[in-house]
C-alpha cells in the first residue's frame, strides 16, 4: 500500500484544526496539527509534509513569516487560511509563495477538494520515458522540466513555487498562442479562483522578476486579453 500523503495543519484554533484533520483523515491523509508559528517550522523539518494548511494569525510568528521561511528552502505546496478577505491580503499571500488562499469560514468539502487539486498538480508520478521527455521544454537560456519541477535560466536553477513553474510551462508549451486570464486560471488552478483574475497577474509578475526576456523569446502581455510566450523572429 502506498504511503499516505501528509498534511501539516498550522492553526491556533484547535477546533478548526481538529475539524480539518478529521475531514482529511477520512480521505486517507496523515495529518499533524501545530498551533504556533515557531513550532511549525520545527515540525515542518521533521514531519516533511506533502502540503501545508497555514493560518495567517498565529502566536510566535505569523503565517506570512512562516511562509517566507519555508519558501527559503522548500517548494512544498501551501494553502493559506485566513479571515482576511481583502484583495491586498490575497495578493500578499500569493506573492510570498502560497499556492492557494481560502477565506474563513470555508466549506470543509471545498477545502479537501482544493487540497487534492494542489497535490495532483504538484505530485510527480511515474511516466513512460516518451512522456517524460515531452515534459521538458527548452528554449535558448531556458529549460522547464516538469518531471522534477525545475527551471534553469542562463545555466542556473531558478527557485520557483510549483504554480509559477506550471504557468510558465503551460505558456511555453504553446508558443505564440494567446491565453486569457480566465483560460489560465482554468488550466493551472483547475477551478475559478474566487473570480479574481489578478491571481494570474501576480504569478506572471513573480516569474518576470526571476527570468528576463531573451532575444529569442519573451513572456508577453497582450493588453486587454492575457498573456503569451512569444517567439521572436
Residue pairs with C-beta under 8 A, 6 or more apart in sequence:
4 28
4 29
4 30
5 29
5 30
5 50
5 51
5 119
6 29
6 30
6 31
6 32
6 47
6 48
6 49
6 50
6 51
7 24
7 29
7 30
7 31
7 32
7 49
7 50
7 51
7 52
7 53
7 115
8 31
8 32
8 34
8 40
8 43
8 44
8 47
8 49
8 51
8 52
8 53
9 17
9 20
9 21
9 24
9 31
9 32
9 33
9 34
9 53
10 33
10 34
10 35
10 37
10 40
10 52
10 53
10 54
10 55
10 58
10 63
10 66
11 17
11 20
11 33
11 35
11 53
11 55
11 58
11 81
12 35
12 36
12 55
12 57
12 58
12 59
13 55
14 33
14 35
16 55
16 104
17 33
17 35
18 33
19 108
20 31
20 53
20 108
20 111
21 31
21 33
23 108
23 109
23 111
23 112
24 31
24 112
24 115
25 31
27 112
27 116
29 115
32 43
32 47
32 49
34 40
34 43
35 58
35 59
36 58
36 59
36 60
36 61
37 58
37 59
37 60
37 61
37 62
37 63
37 65
37 66
38 60
38 61
39 60
40 54
40 58
40 61
40 66
41 61
41 66
41 69
41 70
44 52
44 70
44 74
44 76
49 76
50 76
50 77
50 119
50 123
51 76
51 77
51 78
51 79
51 115
51 118
51 119
51 122
52 70
52 76
52 77
52 78
52 79
53 79
53 81
53 111
53 115
54 63
54 66
54 67
54 78
54 79
54 80
54 81
54 98
55 63
55 80
55 81
55 82
56 62
56 63
56 64
56 80
56 81
56 82
56 84
56 89
56 93
57 63
57 82
57 83
58 66
61 69
63 80
63 82
64 92
64 93
64 96
67 78
67 80
67 93
67 96
67 97
67 98
68 96
68 97
70 76
70 78
70 97
71 96
71 97
71 161
75 122
75 149
75 159
75 160
75 161
75 162
77 99
77 100
77 118
77 119
77 122
77 161
77 162
78 97
78 98
78 99
78 100
79 98
79 99
79 100
79 101
79 102
79 111
79 114
79 115
79 118
80 93
80 98
80 100
80 101
80 102
81 102
81 104
81 106
82 89
82 93
82 101
82 102
82 103
82 104
83 103
83 104
84 103
85 103
87 196
87 198
89 101
90 101
90 194
90 196
90 199
91 198
91 202
93 101
94 101
94 199
94 202
94 203
95 202
95 205
95 206
97 161
99 118
99 122
99 161
99 162
99 163
100 114
100 118
100 189
100 193
101 194
102 110
102 111
102 114
103 194
114 191
117 189
117 190
117 191
120 190
121 162
121 163
121 166
121 188
121 190
122 149
122 162
124 147
124 148
124 149
127 135
127 147
132 147
135 145
135 146
135 147
136 143
136 144
136 145
136 146
136 147
137 143
137 144
137 169
137 172
137 173
138 144
139 172
139 214
139 216
139 217
139 231
140 214
140 215
140 216
140 217
141 153
141 154
141 155
141 214
141 216
142 151
142 152
142 153
142 172
142 211
142 214
142 217
143 151
143 152
144 150
144 151
144 165
144 168
144 169
144 172
145 151
145 152
146 165
146 166
146 169
149 162
149 165
150 157
150 165
151 157
151 158
151 160
151 165
151 168
151 210
151 211
152 158
153 210
153 211
158 210
158 211
159 210
160 168
160 206
160 207
160 210
163 188
163 189
163 203
164 203
164 206
164 207
164 210
166 188
167 184
167 188
167 200
167 203
167 204
167 207
168 207
168 219
168 229
170 179
170 184
170 187
170 188
171 179
171 184
171 219
171 227
171 228
171 229
172 229
174 229
175 217
175 228
175 229
175 230
175 231
176 228
176 229
176 230
176 231
177 228
177 229
178 222
178 225
178 226
178 227
178 228
179 187
179 226
179 227
179 228
180 225
180 226
181 197
181 200
181 201
181 226
181 227
182 197
183 226
184 200
184 226
184 227
185 191
185 192
185 193
185 197
185 199
185 200
186 192
188 200
189 199
193 199
200 226
200 227
204 219
204 221
204 227
207 219
208 219
211 219
213 219
215 232
216 231
216 232
217 229
217 230
217 231
217 232
218 229
218 230
218 232
219 227
219 229
219 230
220 227
220 228
220 229
220 230
221 227
222 228
